[in-house]
Each structure stands twice: as structure tokens, then as C-alpha cells.
């Protein structure tokens, strides 16, 4: 459980066992151990997601001797590092593979991992669609922008991951598609601001249905308070069967009624 924070004491906002040198290397903590407003938001987001993903990691560690978690669109690998520091490191087994397309971020992350002694972390340079990680048990994607979340879903299916944890961001693709769609429901997205919001909502509804169609039990909830992130929807899925015909029918019906062609259908 996280430590109870003490006002104006940044270290008190860390969880027991969290590495202060690691958080300084990630620039979440300053050199003097402080937290600015932006870093505090990042820390809270990652801590909340770490709490929500913990049951999947615990289950994977119980099911397999060396489970693998793939963090997709990893950026600076905040999430991967903190999950390793909190869970995989203390467990003494399991691996974290961070996939990121920007070479400079991968190089920095590899250096931090080496300095931290995180020898069961791998950093894969490339796109989500092309990443070669080997078998994967858990897939995470924190704020993977626009259709990158769809790529993360396809990655999870391709690798038959049992657990998927997604925090989507910048869902603009469906909103662009809706701009040219007419029909009985078109009043829902006639105005640009409503089209943007409705498109983002529809995107995540379709993602959840798509995962359910492929045999996952899906829960959609809030990641953290809106003061920490406006992109706040959390999609958690655990696979129980190969497919779900009823969910697939609902997915296809919703696509037909709204007239959209989401990226999920193009892979």
C-alpha cells in the first residue's frame, strides 16, 4: 500500500520501496529530491496505473516462472521502470519490455536501466506494429496517442497476452471520420467540439467491444483524478476465452449504425 503523504514532503508521496535514485534519473524527482507540479502529476498517474495493473502482475507471476510485460509507446519508460522497481525487481523474476520508436529515448532508458541494475528490462526500438518481443503475458500502454492504442490492442492479440491495461490519449481518428457521416444520429456530432468528445467516447466504446469480441472480460473506469490528467479513461481486459460472438455482433452493429471505420478494422 502507498505511504500516506505528508504535506510539502515529496518523499512521503512515494510508495514504500520506491527508488529515489531511479526517480531522480527519470527527472520525476529533482536533484534535491523535490517535486514540481508537472512531475507530481506524472508520478500520480503512474502510481495509480501501477496499483491497477498489480493484480495482473501478481497473477502472471503465479501462473508462470518468467512472465513478460510489454509497455508499448513507452516514451521515457516511466511506467516500465516503476513497475519493475515496485514488482518485478522484488520478485526476482519476470521481464519488462519497453517498446519506443524514438532512438534517443531508447538510448537514455537503456543507460538508466544499466545504472539501476535492472537487468531484466529490455528496450525495443521501433513501432508497436513491428516490435519483436517474443511471448508476452501483459500489455500496457499509457497515453499511447490516437491509433497507437489500437496498435497496442492488435499487439496484445497477436502475442495472445492474457492481460491488457490501456490509458488512451488523443482519440482523433474517429472524430475525423464522423465529419463526413450523415444519418439519423448525425446531430450527436454536428458541432466540432461535440464531434471531438463523441468521437473519443465512441472510440473507446469500440475498443472495449473489440476486446470483448476476442474473448476478454473488460472493465472501463477512471485512472485518477482529473487534476492529474484530463485523459483519464482506463481500459482493463483479462482474456477468458478465444472469442465472444455476441460482443462481435454488437461491435459490428455499432460500426454500421455510426458509419465509422475505426483503425481496428484496418489491421
C-alpha positions in Angstrom: 0.0 0.0 0.0 1.2 3.6 -0.7 2.6 5.6 2.1 0.3 8.3 3.4 1.6 11.7 2.1 2.8 14.4 4.4 2.1 17.9 3.1 5.2 19.5 1.5 7.3 16.4 1.8 7.9 14.9 -1.7 9.4 11.7 -0.4 6.3 10.9 1.6 4.4 10.7 -1.7 6.5 7.8 -2.8 5.4 4.2 -2.1 7.5 2.0 0.3 10.4 0.6 -1.6 10.4 3.1 -4.5 13.9 4.0 -5.6 14.7 7.7 -5.1 17.8 7.5 -7.3 15.7 6.0 -10.1 13.1 8.7 -9.9 15.8 11.3 -10.0 17.3 9.7 -13.0 13.9 9.8 -14.7 13.6 13.5 -13.7 10.4 12.8 -11.7 12.3 14.0 -8.6 14.7 16.9 -8.9 18.3 16.5 -8.0 17.4 17.7 -4.5 14.6 15.3 -4.2 11.8 17.8 -4.9 8.6 17.5 -7.0 7.3 20.2 -9.3 3.6 20.3 -10.4 4.2 18.5 -13.7 6.3 15.8 -12.1 3.7 15.3 -9.3 1.0 14.7 -12.0 3.2 12.2 -13.8 4.1 10.4 -10.6 0.4 10.2 -9.5 -0.7 8.9 -13.0 2.0 6.2 -13.0 1.3 5.2 -9.4 -2.4 4.9 -10.0 -1.8 2.7 -13.1 0.8 0.6 -11.1 -1.9 -0.1 -8.5 -4.5 -1.0 -11.1 -2.0 -3.3 -13.0 -0.7 -5.0 -9.9 -3.4 -7.8 -9.8 -2.4 -8.8 -13.4 1.3 -8.9 -12.5 0.6 -10.9 -9.3 -1.5 -13.4 -11.3 1.1 -13.6 -14.1 3.9 -14.3 -11.5 1.7 -17.0 -10.0 1.0 -18.6 -13.4 4.4 -18.5 -15.0 8.1 -18.6 -13.8 9.1 -15.8 -16.1 6.2 -13.6 -17.2 6.7 -10.8 -19.6 5.1 -7.3 -19.5 5.3 -5.2 -22.7 4.9 -1.5 -22.2 4.0 0.0 -25.7 4.7 3.5 -26.8 6.8 3.7 -23.7 8.2 7.2 -24.2 10.7 7.8 -21.4 9.6 4.4 -19.9 8.3 5.9 -16.7 5.8 3.2 -16.3 8.1 0.3 -17.2 10.7 1.5 -14.8 8.3 1.9 -11.9 6.6 -1.4 -12.5 10.0 -3.1 -12.5 11.1 -1.2 -9.4 7.9 -2.0 -7.5 7.1 -5.5 -8.6 9.4 -7.4 -10.9 12.6 -6.3 -9.2 11.5 -7.5 -5.7 10.0 -10.7 -7.2 13.4 -11.6 -8.7 11.9 -12.8 -11.9 9.9 -11.7 -14.9 10.8 -9.2 -17.6 9.7 -5.8 -18.8 10.0 -5.0 -22.5 9.5 -1.3 -23.3 8.7 -0.5 -27.0 9.5 3.0 -28.2 10.2 4.4 -31.7 12.4 7.3 -30.8 16.1 6.2 -30.7 17.2 8.9 -28.2 14.6 7.9 -25.6 15.6 4.2 -26.0 19.3 5.0 -25.6 18.6 7.1 -22.4 16.3 4.3 -21.0 19.0 1.7 -21.6 21.5 3.8 -19.7 19.2 4.3 -16.7 18.4 0.6 -16.6 22.1 -0.3 -16.6 22.9 2.2 -13.9 19.9 0.9 -11.8 20.9 -2.7 -12.2 17.6 -3.5 -13.9 19.0 -6.4 -16.0 15.6 -7.9 -16.8 14.4 -4.8 -18.7 14.6 -4.8 -22.5 14.2 -1.8 -24.7 12.9 -2.4 -28.2 13.4 0.4 -30.7 10.7 0.6 -33.3 7.0 0.9 -33.9 4.4 -1.1 -31.9 3.3 -2.9 -35.1 6.8 -4.1 -35.9 8.1 -4.8 -32.4 9.6 -8.2 -31.8 9.4 -9.0 -28.1 8.7 -12.7 -28.1 5.8 -14.1 -25.9 4.0 -11.5 -23.8 1.6 -12.0 -20.9 0.7 -8.4 -20.0 0.4 -5.4 -22.3 0.3 -1.8 -21.0 0.0 1.5 -22.9 -0.1 4.7 -21.0 -1.3 7.7 -23.2 -0.5 6.0 -26.5 -1.7 8.7 -28.9 -4.6 8.3 -31.3 -4.4 5.0 -33.2 -1.3 3.8 -31.2 -3.8 2.4 -28.6 -5.4 0.4 -31.4 -1.9 -0.9 -32.4 -1.5 -1.9 -28.7 -4.7 -3.9 -28.9 -3.6 -5.7 -32.0 -0.2 -6.4 -30.4 -1.9 -8.0 -27.5 -4.0 -10.2 -29.7 -1.0 -11.1 -31.9 1.0 -12.2 -28.8 -2.0 -13.7 -27.0 -1.5 -11.6 -24.0 -3.8 -12.5 -21.1 -3.9 -9.1 -19.6 -4.3 -5.7 -21.3 -4.2 -2.3 -19.5 -4.7 0.8 -21.6 -5.0 4.6 -21.0 -5.9 6.0 -24.4 -5.0 9.5 -25.5 -5.9 12.0 -28.3 -8.6 9.8 -29.9 -8.9 11.9 -33.1 -9.3 9.3 -35.8 -13.0 8.5 -35.4 -13.8 12.2 -34.9 -12.2 12.9 -38.3 -14.3 10.1 -39.8 -17.5 11.4 -38.3 -17.1 14.7 -40.0 -18.4 13.3 -43.3 -21.1 10.9 -41.9 -24.8 11.8 -42.1 -27.9 10.0 -41.0 -30.3 9.7 -38.0 -27.5 10.1 -35.4 -25.6 12.9 -37.0 -26.9 15.5 -34.6 -24.7 13.8 -31.9 -21.6 15.1 -33.7 -22.8 18.1 -35.8 -20.7 20.6 -33.8 -16.9 20.3 -33.8 -16.5 20.3 -30.0 -19.2 17.6 -29.7 -17.7 15.6 -32.6 -14.4 15.6 -30.8 -15.8 14.4 -27.5 -18.3 12.0 -29.0 -15.6 10.6 -31.3 -13.3 10.0 -28.3 -16.1 8.3 -26.4 -17.1 6.1 -29.4 -13.5 5.1 -30.0 -13.1 3.7 -26.5 -16.5 2.0 -26.6 -15.5 0.3 -29.8 -12.1 -0.7 -28.3 -13.8 -2.3 -25.3 -16.2 -4.2 -27.5 -13.4 -5.3 -29.8 -11.5 -6.8 -26.9 -14.7 -8.5 -25.7 -15.2 -9.9 -29.2 -11.8 -11.5 -28.8 -12.7 -13.2 -25.5 -11.6 -10.6 -23.0 -13.6 -9.6 -19.9 -13.3 -5.8 -20.0 -13.6 -3.2 -17.3 -13.6 0.6 -18.1 -13.1 3.0 -15.3 -11.3 6.2 -14.2 -7.5 6.2 -14.0 -7.0 9.0 -11.5 -8.5 12.4 -10.5 -8.9 14.9 -13.3 -6.5 17.2 -11.6 -3.7 14.8 -12.6 -4.8 14.0 -16.2 -7.7 15.0 -18.5 -7.1 11.8 -20.5 -8.4 9.7 -17.7 -10.2 6.6 -19.1 -8.7 3.2 -18.1 -9.5 0.1 -20.1 -8.5 -3.2 -18.4 -9.0 -6.5 -20.0 -8.4 -10.1 -19.0 -8.8 -12.9 -21.5 -11.1 -15.8 -20.6 -12.0 -17.3 -24.0 -11.0 -17.2 -27.6 -13.9 -15.2 -28.9 -17.3 -13.8 -28.0 -19.9 -13.9 -30.8 -22.4 -11.6 -29.0 -19.8 -8.9 -28.4 -18.6 -9.1 -32.1 -22.2 -8.7 -33.3 -22.6 -5.6 -31.0 -19.3 -4.2 -32.4 -20.4 -4.7 -36.0 -23.8 -3.2 -35.3 -22.3 -0.1 -33.7 -19.9 0.4 -36.6 -22.7 0.1 -39.1 -25.1 2.5 -37.2 -22.4 5.2 -36.8 -20.8 4.8 -40.2 -17.3 4.9 -38.9 -14.4 2.7 -40.0 -12.0 2.6 -37.0 -8.4 1.7 -37.3 -9.1 -1.6 -35.5 -10.8 -2.8 -38.7 -7.8 -1.9 -40.9 -5.1 -4.1 -39.3 
